Amino acid sequence: DQPRVSAPHVMVEFENGNFNFTFPNPKNVSEFSMTLFRGHEKKEICALHLSEERVISKTNVTYCQTQSSSSSTTFILKNLERKHIDIYTYCLEIFLPPPYIDCSLKETYLYVQDKEDGSSLGLVPWIIIGLIIFVISCICCFVACCLRNKNQKCDSNYHEPNSEYMPMAAVNAAKTPRI
């Protein structure tokens, strides 16, 4: 049985905020390696080497994780930001059985919408509403304080001791001293 290797058909999914690159494992192959590169310079970010004995995972960045099953290999890219927009190239190398098949390359362009842009647009109307309510509250407090001060000023003028309109108060009769 010769290994059946066609260009690996990658399935790129966006799930729970993560990008999943899933590759079907080659048929009738006992040892192979999958590698994910980033950019035109093809900087290796994740690799997974599978053999009958073991699975070896290698990650050069914090945002990439690997996962494998008997039928597929998945690279999971987490917490991506706008700076991660780039071309991602995946490579399949087959080691066993012979003949050795060198890197079969496929590229995918990955666009990441910036998280700050999406979340800040939702907050802008609430911030504006909050500021309007705050300004209206300040104006109401200012008007209330002015009215209160004006009323107190009028009331204090009414009870001023030198006022012509001083209200009459009950006065105790003066006591005459006894000698």
Summary of the structure (lengths in Angstrom):
residues: 179
radius of gyration: 40.0
end to end distance: 143.1
largest distance: 143.1
contacts: 401
relative contact order: 0.13
helix: 26%
strand: 37%
